[in-house]
Every structure is written in structure tokens, then in C-alpha cells.
Amino acid sequence: MLKPRIKVLVVDDSSLMRQMLSEMLASDAGIEVVGTASDPLIARERIKAANPDVITLDIEMPRMDGLEFLSKLMTLRPMPVVMISSLTQHGAEATVRALELGAVDFVTKPSNDLVGQLPALRDEIVAKVKAAASVRVRQRDLAAEAGRRTRLTFGPGYRASDRILAIGASTGGVEAITAVIAQLPANAPGTVIVLHMPPKFTLSFAQRLDGLAAMHVTEAVDGARVIPGHAFIAPGGRHMRLSRSGGQLACRIGGTDRAGGHCPSVDVLFRSVAEAAGRNAVGLILTGMGKDGANGLLDMRRAGARTLGQNEASSLVYGMPRVAFEIGAVEEQVDLAEAAARLLGLAGADDSPGLAPLSPLPPLDAIGEART
């Protein structure tokens, strides 16, 4: 029996963009373009008529912008959305907001020579639409979600300078990282983060997160000291590593070659954390497609670090956490709502109230590695 084709609605105010996106998507045998719309009000009627599985959505449109439409959609009729963004700073800021509102992923369209450059993105667009179709999008109540973000605190006797938090994520990572960092206190351990995003987008994300968190959040620069109360996000298109010089830990930024298909790479960060911080680190792998970070988290665990993975129920895409769990890199799977508390519990005293100890590390011959 043939698998049903993925039904896609293309929403964009540019007739050229609608035509090109439709042709690229329809060229894949597994996708059916069930309609197009030039603005959100027309899109609303097309959704009712065609019941698409996925929408591609432009941000800047007439009558109602894409962000307003996305917010209404996720509240009233949640469904997978892939944003079509521009590579401008404004486009980056709007895209980060779209991902917070519930968009599954995004594609950056060329800033010039659309006809010549857009076809090169065909495989990326098709892959992201197909991945989005498999995502379980939930109904959003953004006000209620913000109200549930209780800022956590450390108990007496905790020394933040002794600990490092390392976090990695991909698809769905904007929402997941925000949920974790927004709950951490101002004196939380120094935190290093890799999220699969291009340049400009990581800067916009860091700036937005800085406004929500008690910690100071910045896009990392080379040589930045990793100290309590500060979180660093790897810049898009460059790797971030943790290095030790004497008694101090610092970010090292450099290298643009893709590792396992990614730059920045979670594996690259986690492996450096294993070497530089060892048992003083706590690692967390969050939602995302693929397996980036699984082997690096395993290195951290072997070095004595404590390791967590987001569970399937709370993951937008249970890919990276699943692989990490299957190879033995994850000591415990946690719900996203509990991840920040668990991080603090492991970074603090072993007898933190209400937090059960994790299982011991199994024998190394019982642990595998993520294969290509």
C-alpha cells in the first residue's frame, strides 16, 4: 500500500515565490501541493477547504503578517509550519519569534537572484517539509506557558564556579532552550549552548533570550570566560569549544567545516566539555533531528559528567535525544518542564531535595556509539 502524499499549502505574497516553491515541492513524489495563498486571510479559507498537513509561510505579507497569523493558527488550529525567512537581521528576529510561537523549522530565501539561487535550496525545503509532517504540533497557550516558568534557586552550600552546564539542540530547540534557560537563576553555573542555526539568527536568539532570562545570555566570542550567571550560544556557522587555561574555562570559537553535517556541532562542543570539565559538567541534549550530540554526550558521561536527555513526550522531534539514549549516553530522560530543575539538582549538592540520584554509569562494553 502506497504511503499517502504529504499535503502542503504554500503561503507567500510573491507570485514568483509561490510558483517556485510549488514546483520544487511537487517535484517530490511524496508531496502534493494542495493550494497556494497570497495572504493569511486567503490561507485561512484554503486550510478549511484542503486540510493540508504542512504550511510554508512567509513572514512579511499584506493584511496580516505571518507572525500574527502563526500565533492565531497555533492557538486555534495547530499544524506544522515551515517559515520562509529572509537573511536580514529583521528576518532573523522575526524567525526566532516564529519558532517561539510554534513553527517547526525555517528556510532562508536568497536576498537576491531568487530565480538563480532558490533551486539550490530544493533539497533542504523538501526535507524540512517532510520532517515537519511527522511532528506532533500541540495547541499553544503562550500566556499560560510564560506563567508556568518559575525561576529556580540554589540551596546553601552551592558553588557555581565548580560546575558547567552544556546544552545541545536542533529542530524545536528555540522553544526548548528558552524553557530551560528562563527558569535558571542569576547565579546558575556557566552555560554553553549549541543550537543549529545560521549566522544572524543565533545573535537574534541570544539577544531575545537575554531579555527573558535571569542569566546574562550572549552569542559567544572567542576567549569569553565561562563564569556563573553567564550563558553563551555558539555563533551560527562556527564551532564552539570549551577550553581550560589554568583554573579558568573559556569559549573557543573557530572552524567552519561541518562535523556530522553541522556547524556549529553539538558533538564538537560536548567532546570539548568532556575534556575540559570532566565530572564538573552536566550535559543536556534536547529536541532535534538526526544524531548530533549523541557521541559527544557519551564522551561526557565517560569522563564522569552527569547527562540528561529530553524525553519523547515533550520533544518536538525525538531524534537527537533518542539516539543519545539508545547508545547509553543519557543517564536519565526528563520532561522539558523538569529539565531546568534536574540540571540544578545535579549541579548542586547530591542530596538536593526532591531529586532522586541518577543511575550509575554502566560498564563501557555495554555502551555503544551512534553510527553514521
N, C-alpha and C positions, 0 to 999 in steps of 0.2 A: 504493500500500500504506500502510495506516494505521500510524503510529508507535505502538509498544506503550506502554500507560499505565504511569506510574511507580507501583510498588507500595510502599505506606507502612504501617508498623506504628506505632501510637500507644501510647506507654508513659507512664502517669501514674496516680498513686494516687487522683486525684479522678475520680469517675464523671462529674461535670458537665464537667470539663475534657476527658475522653476523648470525651464526646458532642459537645461544641462543636468541638473540633479535627477530629474525624472528619467532621462535617457541612461544615465550611469547606473541608477538603481535597477531599472528594468532590464539592463543587460545581464543581470544575475538571475539565473533560473529559479532561485529560491525566493525572489522578491517580486511582488506585484504592486505597482503604483496605482492606488485606487482613486487618486484625485490630487488636485493642487488647489491652493488658495492664495490670493494676493494680500489678504489681511486676516486678522484673527476673527472678525465677525463672520466672514465667509467661511473660515476654517471651522467655526462652531457648527455651522449647518452641515458642512461636509463630514464632520465627525459623526453627527447623528445619522447621516444617510449611509456612510460607508463603514463605520465602526473599525477604523484602522488599528493595527497592532502597535505601530510606531509613528510618531510625527517627527519630521525635521522642521525646525522652527528658527526663523531669522529673528534677530533681536530688535532691529530698528524697522518699524512698519507703520503705515498710516492707521488712523482711527483708534488703535490700541497697540501699545508697544508690546514686544514679545515677553518682557518680564511680567507685565500686568496680566497678560493672557495666561502665562505659565502659572502664576500664583492662583488664578481662578481655577485653572484646569486641575491643579494638584489638590485643591480643596473640594471641588465638586465632581470631577470625572478623572481621577488619577490614571495616567497611562505613560508608557515610556516615551521620553522626548530626547532627541539629539539636537543640540543647539548648533546653529551655523553662525560663527563669530568672525569678527574682523581682527586683524593683528595689530590693532591700535591699543593705546593704553585704556581708552574708554571702552573698547571692545573687551579687553581683559577684565576690567572691573565689572562690566555687565555680565560676563560669562561666569565669573566667580559667584555673583549673586544668583544667577540662574541655577548653578549647581547646588547652592544652599537651598533654593526653593524646591529642588527635587528633580531637575534634569539629570538624565543618566550620564550623558557624555557630551562632548562638543567636537566640532571640526572647525579649524580656522581656514577661512577662504582667502585666496590671494588678494593683496591690496591693489594689484594692477594686473593687466593682461589676463583677465578672467578666462577667456576662451583658450589661451595658450597654456595656462598653468593649472586650472581646475582639474582637467582629466588626470593629472598625475596623482590626485588625491582619491581617485576612484576606489582603489582597494581599501583605503582607510575608511572611506564613507560607508562602503558596503559592509565591512567588518563591524563597524560600530553600530550600524543599524541592526545587523543580525544579533549582535551581543545584547543590544537594548531590548530586543523582542523577548529575550529569555529572562529579563529582570522582573521581579515582583515589585511593582511600584505600589506603595501604600498611600492612603489618604493622609494629607498633611494638615496639622493644626499648628501653625508656626508660633502663635502666641502661647499656646499651651506648652509647646516644646521648650521655648525660652524660659517659661516659668518653672519648668522642672529642672533647670540647670542649677543645682545647689552648689555653691562654692565650697570645696572641701578644705579641711585644715589638717595640719600635722599635730601629733601629740608631743608632749615634752620629751626631751632627750634626743630628738631627731637632728642629725647634722646633714644638711642638704649638700654640703661640699663633698661628701663621701659618695654620692650617688649620681648616676647619669641615666636619663630616660632616652630610649631610641625608638622611633615610631616610623613605620613604613606603610604606604597605601597607594592605591591607584584608583580605578573607577569607583566612584562613590566616596572617595577619600576626603573631599572638601567637607561634606556633611559629617563624616565620622571623626575627622581630626578636630573639627570645630567642637563637636560634642565632648571630646576628651579634654582639650586644652582649656575650654571655657570653664571647666569645673576645677581646674588645678589652682592652688593658692599662689599668692605672690612669692612665697618662699619655696616653691617647688624646685626639685633638682633641675640642673641644666638639662635642656631637652634638645635633641637633634632629630629632624624630621625630613624624610624624603617623600614627595608626592609627585607622581608622573604628570608634569605639566610643562609647557614650553616657557621660554623667557617672557617677561612682562606679566604673565599670568601668575607665576609664583610670587612676584613682587606684590601684585594686587591682593593675592590671598594673604600674604604676610601682613600687609597693612590693614586689611579688614579684620583679621584675627586679632591683631594687636588692640583694636578698639573694643573687642569683646572679652578679652582675657585679662586676668589679674597679672599674669606674667607679661614681660616685655617680649613681643614677638617681632622678629625681623627676618628679612632674607639674608642668608649667611654671606659673609665676606671672608676672604682668606685671612687667617690669623686671629679671627674673633675668639676670645676666651669663652669657654663654655662654663658658666658660673650659675649658681642658684638664681631663680627668678627670671631666667632668660631662655627663650626658645628660638631655635634657628631652623629656617626652612631652606633646603638646598635650592640654589638658583636653577631655573629651567635651562636645560642644555649643558649643564656642567655637573660633574660628580662632586660629592661632598664626603670627606673622610674625617674621622676623629683622630687626632694625634696627641701624644703626650710629650711634653718637654719639661723635664724635671718633675715638679709636682703639679704642673698645670696641664689642663686639657684644652685643646683649641680646634676650631674648624679648619680644615684644609680644602680649598676649592681648586680643582684643576682636572683636566682631562675631559675630552668631548667625545671620545669613542664610545659607542654603545656597548654596554655589558648586558648580555642576555636580551638584547633588543631595546635597552632603556638607558637614557642619560637625562637626569640623574638615575642611579640604580640603588634600590634598597639593599641588594646584596653587597654592593661596594661599601655602603655605609655600615651595615651590620657587621661585616667582617672586620672593618677598622675598629669598631666599638669593642669587638671581642678581644682584639689585640691590645688596645689602649686602655680599656677599662675593666675587662675581665669580669670578676664576680661583683664588682661595684655597679654593674649596669642592670637595667631592667628593659627588656625588649617587648614591643607590641606590634604585631602585624595585623593590619586592618583590611577591609574590603578591597577587592581588585581582581582584574582578570589576570590569568597566567600564573607564574610561579616565582616572580622576582621577590627576593627576600627570604625565601624558604631556606636555602642553603646557608645564607648569612646568619639567619636566626639560629640555625643548628650550630654554627661555629660559636655563637654567643653562648648557647647552652653548654657546649662542651668546655667553654672557658670559665664556667661557673656562674654565668649570669642567669637571672630568672627570666622566663619567657612566657608571653601570653599571646593568644590569637583570638580574633573576633569570632564568635560562633555563627553558625549558618543562619539562624533565625533572624539575627539583626544585621547581617551583611547584605548590602545591595547586590554585590557579586561575590559569591563564596568560592573564589578561585585561589588567590594567594594564601589566605588562612587555611584553606583545605589542604593544599599541598604541604604547607609547613606542619600541619597537624599529622598528616599521614606519614611523613618521614621522621617524626619524633622530635621536631624542633620546638613544638609547643608543649609546655608543661600543663597548661590549662586553657580551655576555651571559655571566653567570657562574653556576656551580652554587652553591647555597646554602652548601655546605660550604666553598667557597673565597672567599665574599664578603667576610668579615672581613679575610682576608689581602690581598685585592685592594684593599680600601679603604685599609688601612695602607700598602700599596705605593705607591698614588697620592698619599696624603697626605704620604709621606716623600720621600726622595731619588728622583730619576728613575731612578737606576741600582740600585734595590732588587734584591737578588739573587733570581733565580728568577722575576721578574715581567717579562714582555715588555711593551714600551711599547704603548699603545693606538694605534689608527689615527687619523690626523689628521681634523679636522672637515671634512666635505665642503662644497662650495660651498652657500651658503644657498639658491640656487634649486633644489637637489636635495633639500632638506628640506621636509617638509610639516607639517601640523598635524592634530591629532586633531579630527575633525568631530563635531558632535552628531548 
